[in-house]
Amino acid sequence: MAFANRVGHLQPEGAYAVLALAQDLERQGRDVIHLELGEPDFRASDAIVEAGVEAIRAGKTRYNPPRGIAELREAVAEDAGRRRGMDISPGQVIISPGAKPNLFFPTLALVERGDRVIYPDPGFPTYEAMIGVAGGVPVPVPLAEENDFSFDLDAFDRLIDDDTKLIILNSPGNPTGGVIPRADLAHIAQKAIEHDCWVISDEIYARIAYDGLDVPSIAALDGMRERTVIVDGFSKTYAMTGWRLGYGIMPEALADRMNLLLTHSIGCTAHFTQYAGLAAVLGDQGWVDEMVAEYKQRRDTLVAGLNALPGVTCRLPQGAFYVFPNITGTGQSSDELANMLLEEMGVAVLPGTAFGKYGEGYLRLAYCNSLENIERVLERIEPLFEGLAG
Ligand SMILES: Cc1ncc(COP(=O)(O)O)c(C=O)c1O
């Protein structure tokens, strides 16, 4: 059967492929510890769950405005603006089922066939997928390990040109946990203005940052507000992945186009989940800080343990819930090592290549699992690395 070119290039997400292999092993009676999925192992707070249930009981189960209910757009505008030090109006906010539609639809709205789109490699696989569907030319920019996985700015400067329509940023980043420092953002912003590009700034991990680190948004820099789409949501910050709730913040004219795209595609975001989201934004944030403190403990344990393995070096990531160790010293490729870890040691991780060609030489471990299981992982995998070191 022949399909349109715009879907021919699509690939599954690596995490789901590894999860399926891990589950096969589990069906055969093997014990597997899961560090492959980027999904919080916490549950949304009771207050959020109650607000969602109460909304269903109150009949908030109807069609609602494609761009989202006014109360939630107002709350998001205030909260997201305060956290980024900028004024955001509710007219700039587009609510969506998860953050993904706020990546995909602005790309469709902005990119013409043949336009170049710069994106991070290693990076979230949806970026390349959506550029392809929009008919854009994917232009991967390597992330520099020696720069804590910020953009390789020399490569960026070589690759950006007047045919570049869009730059995608992700800070803190999946799969590296890297944060793009303010000085690098200022450099990227200046180039974006010079070449008249849009920026999609995927800030879904903005609240998961460690050691009091400042996570700046490029949108707050001079001249960027009118050319930036901020993407954020509830999946990671509030552990609400399956509720499907996210948002985009963009210039009002683009928001109006987005409203039409949403009208004719998804129709609207589920009604009651938006009330749960409202409770999340307006409610106590202490439990989010507690989750982040727990992630930090896991990160510290995992990074220390990985650095003690022969052939492995691991930076201390500043955000998100991923570590991205360099495994070139083992002599194995990312794919080979990820397979060995799963099949021989019962530990599911992703090869760096699941995030692009510049991911070769790395693994991604998501620490969305208990500290106890992370300690078990480190014990379990040590003999493999000792063996490889000979
Ligand atoms: C970098 C990044 N952006 C966006 C998303 C999608 O978020 P959502 O589940 O809210 O659509 C993810 C999810 O893994 C992610 O890692």
PDBQT file of the ligand as one rigid body, heavy atoms in Angstrom, charges set to zero:
ROOT
HETATM    1  C1  LIG A 401      11.634  16.896  25.502  1.00  0.00    +0.000 C 
HETATM    2  C2  LIG A 401      10.206  16.493  25.547  1.00  0.00    +0.000 A 
HETATM    3  N1  LIG A 401       9.267  17.293  25.015  1.00  0.00    +0.000 NA
HETATM    4  C3  LIG A 401       7.978  16.945  25.004  1.00  0.00    +0.000 A 
HETATM    5  C4  LIG A 401       7.544  15.759  25.563  1.00  0.00    +0.000 A 
HETATM    6  C5  LIG A 401       6.095  15.384  25.447  1.00  0.00    +0.000 C 
HETATM    7  O1  LIG A 401       5.349  15.688  26.555  1.00  0.00    +0.000 OA
HETATM    8  P1  LIG A 401       3.808  15.285  26.656  1.00  0.00    +0.000 P 
HETATM    9  O2  LIG A 401       3.755  13.882  27.181  1.00  0.00    +0.000 OA
HETATM   10  O3  LIG A 401       3.213  16.282  27.606  1.00  0.00    +0.000 OA
HETATM   11  O4  LIG A 401       3.204  15.384  25.289  1.00  0.00    +0.000 OA
HETATM   12  C6  LIG A 401       8.476  14.888  26.137  1.00  0.00    +0.000 A 
HETATM   13  C7  LIG A 401       8.039  13.588  26.688  1.00  0.00    +0.000 C 
HETATM   14  O5  LIG A 401       8.795  12.675  26.908  1.00  0.00    +0.000 OA
HETATM   15  C8  LIG A 401       9.840  15.267  26.140  1.00  0.00    +0.000 A 
HETATM   16  O6  LIG A 401      10.792  14.479  26.658  1.00  0.00    +0.000 OA
ENDROOT
TORSDOF 0
